[in-house]
């Protein structure tokens, strides 16, 4: 078996866990030299999405791909924020034009128009949903006050509670926060 085939298999394994995406950093950590990624892309085994970010084209797309891409483009420490967390679960009937990504540091990369960055303080809480780093749903619902109607947010909280996405404590905190 040639090295190129082996590298392609390693990159594919990484991508299967990340919605089809692989970063140069992840590939290097898995033993694939950085110079191999552009070679694989030239042969059609990868698509170069952005600097240091590739996609394996034959991995079937999912509803979460664009969220994953937004997080990977924003870099380490990025997490989904506000309406984007609600959109991830189809809560509050939101369909934002941009994926809101919160970062703790400055991002220098050129980002496509579908990504909106927000600076947050270091103490921002995060969790994982569907393998994506995100603001907890309770925090996201409260974050959207003033941008989404209160009734829709209450309905989103009820739906999230019914789906087991909110604990009893979070449910009570959200209800109290939306009443004030």
N, C-alpha and C positions, 0 to 999 in steps of 0.2 A: 504494500500500500504506500502510495507516495505521500510526501509531507503535506502537499496542497490539499489532498483529500482528507487527511487527518485534521488539518487546521480547519477545513470547512465543517467537519463534523463537530469539532469543539465549539466553534462559533455558533453553529446551529443549536447545540445543546444549551448554550447560554441564552440565546434568543428565545428559545421555547419557554423559558422562565420569565421573560421580560417582554411579552407581547410582540415578539418578533424583532426586538431591538437589541443591539450589543454596542457597548462603548469600547473605545480603544483601551481604556484602563482595565475593563473587565477581561478583555481578550488577553492582554499582557499578563494579568494575574492568573489566567488559566493556561499560560504557556505558549500563547500564540504571539510571535513577534509583531510589533506594530507595522512593519513594512509589508506584512502578508495581507493585511486588510485591504489596502488599495489594489493589490494584485487580485484578490478574490472579487473585488468590485469590478475590475476590468474584465474578468472572465464571466461576469453575470451572476456570481454566487452571492453577492451582496449589493445593496443600493446605498450609496453615500447620501445620507440625509442631511447631515451638517458636519462641521469639523469635529472629528472624534466620535461621531455617531453613525451607525450603520443599521440597515434593516435587512433581514433575510426575506427575500421576496416570496418564497413559496410557503411561508407560514401563514395560515388563514387569518384574515383580519377579525378583530373582535370589537365590541362596543367600547372597549377601554384603551384601544391603541393610541388615540389622539391624546388622552390624558397622560399615558405613559411617555409619549414623545415630548409633551410639554414639560414634564418633570425632568426628563433626561436633558433636554436642551437648556433648562435653567440651571442644572448642575446640582452638586451635593448640597444637602440641607433644604432643598426645595420641597414644598408640599402644596397640595390642592387646598383651595381657600374659598370660603363663602359660597356663592351660587354654584361653583363647580363641584363642590362636595354634594350639594343637593341634586345636581344634574347626574352625578355618578349613580345615584339610586332612583332617579326619576321622581324626586320629591318636589312639592310645591309647584309642579308643572312649569319648571324653569327650563329654558333652552338658551343659555347665554351664547352670544356670538363669539365671545372669547373665553378661553379657559383661564381662570384666575389662579395664578401660582404665587405663593408667598415665599420670599427668600429673606435670609438674614444678612446677606452681604450683597454687594454690587455685582451685577451680572454684565459682563462685557460683550458677550456673544450677541450677534445680530439675531433677533428673534422674529419669526413670521408674525403676521397680523393676528393670528388666532390665539396668541398668548399674551396675557396681560399680567405684568409683574406687580407685586405689592411688597413693600419693605415691611418687615415685622420685627418686633423685639425678640431678643434671645429666649425669653421665657414662654414663647408661644407653644402650646401643647400640640402634639401630633400623635397620630395613630396610623394603623394600616388597614385599608379596605381593598379587597381584591388585589393585594400585593402592591398597592400604591400608597405612598405617604400622603396623609391628608389631615386636615383639621378635624377634630371630633365633630360628629353630626350635631350634637347639642350646641357647640360653639358656633358652628356654621349657620345654624338656624338663627341664633341670636345676632350673629354678625350681619345678617341680611335685613334686620329691622330698618325701616326707612326706605329700603330699596324694593322690597316685596311686601305686598299687603299683609297685614297681621293675620287676617283670616286664612290666607293661603299658608302662612308659616305655621299657624296652629294646626291646620289640616296635615301639613307635612310632618309635624311633630307626632300627631296621632298615628299617621301611617308608619313612621319610623318606629314608634313604640310597638305597634302591632306586628311589625316585622322583626322585632327583637333588636333593633339598632340603638335603642335608648334604654338605659337602666331606669328604674323607678326614680332614683335620685335625680338623674339628668332630666327625665320627663317633668318632674316637679319644678326643677330649676328653669327649664324652658318655658313652661306655662306661666310661672311667676314673672319671668323676664319679659314675656310678650304682653302681659297685662299692664306692666308699668310704663 
